[in-house]
Amino acid sequence: EIVLTQSPGTLSLSPGERATLSCRASQSVSSRFLAWYQQKPGQAPRLLIYGASSRATGIPDRFSGSGSGTDFTLTISRLEPEDFAVYYCQHYGSLPRYSFGQGTKVEIK
Amino acid sequence: QVQLVESGGGLVKPGGSLRLSCAASGFTFNDYYMSWIRQAPGKGLEWISYISGSGDTIYYADSVKGRFTISRDNAKNSLYLQMISLRADDTAVYYCARDLCSNGVCYHDFWGQGILLTVSS
């Protein structure tokens, strides 16, 4: 089973700053199988990034994903007020079919 | 537009059973895998089950295997989750999600708004 560990748990930043979120897999995974989701309070998650670096439909280009092997990164180039949320990475693969990281909360400093 | 609407949640006693439903619209339902994902209060996301478009491929997380059954009715554009032997740790918001699958990889590209299940005496 692939275990995803996200860091930091909480990121305190100001609007306009750059956010860098990390997702580390317990073993090497194909970047094809790595996705990122955003969840705002009281809302369902939303797909941001798939295949480690491809933006989902309608996702602004300030969101970017990168990485390979065991280390993946979600970067928000300049935080907008609507970007303060919890972000989850996810791996799709062998059972369990999907596994999620524990999430990183991006909060307003 | 794609819409997923869950229903059937509520308060159930430990050991009880319940069936969740997810009504889909805005896309060709039987072309897509569908998943159930849950989120305990204040916690992260946990995938629990998925089903192929035809219903012939099904997987469960270990935490619900043997207690939960996923199914679908493509004529009604509906996804279901039958839950038995419910426990307090099944308390969560349950989301249905459409799985976009291509070249052997899948993602949840659309999610319902979620429905709360509370298991308590």
Chai-1 contact restraints between the chains, C-beta under 6 A:
chainA,res_idxA,chainB,res_idxB,connection_type,confidence,min_distance_angstrom,max_distance_angstrom,comment,restraint_id
A,R32,B,V105,contact,1.0,0.0,6.0,A-B,restraint_1
A,F33,B,V105,contact,1.0,0.0,6.0,A-B,restraint_2
A,A35,B,Y107,contact,1.0,0.0,6.0,A-B,restraint_3
A,A44,B,Y95,contact,1.0,0.0,6.0,A-B,restraint_4
A,A44,B,W111,contact,1.0,0.0,6.0,A-B,restraint_5
A,A44,B,Q113,contact,1.0,0.0,6.0,A-B,restraint_6
A,A44,B,G114,contact,1.0,0.0,6.0,A-B,restraint_7
A,P45,B,W111,contact,1.0,0.0,6.0,A-B,restraint_8
A,L47,B,Y107,contact,1.0,0.0,6.0,A-B,restraint_9
A,L47,B,D109,contact,1.0,0.0,6.0,A-B,restraint_10
A,Y50,B,Y107,contact,1.0,0.0,6.0,A-B,restraint_11
A,Y88,B,L45,contact,1.0,0.0,6.0,A-B,restraint_12
A,Y92,B,V105,contact,1.0,0.0,6.0,A-B,restraint_13
A,Y92,B,C106,contact,1.0,0.0,6.0,A-B,restraint_14
A,P96,B,A61,contact,1.0,0.0,6.0,A-B,restraint_15
A,R97,B,Y50,contact,1.0,0.0,6.0,A-B,restraint_16
A,R97,B,Y59,contact,1.0,0.0,6.0,A-B,restraint_17
A,Y98,B,W47,contact,1.0,0.0,6.0,A-B,restraint_18
A,F100,B,G44,contact,1.0,0.0,6.0,A-B,restraint_19
A,F100,B,L45,contact,1.0,0.0,6.0,A-B,restraint_20
A,Q102,B,G44,contact,1.0,0.0,6.0,A-B,restraint_21
A,G103,B,G44,contact,1.0,0.0,6.0,A-B,restraint_22
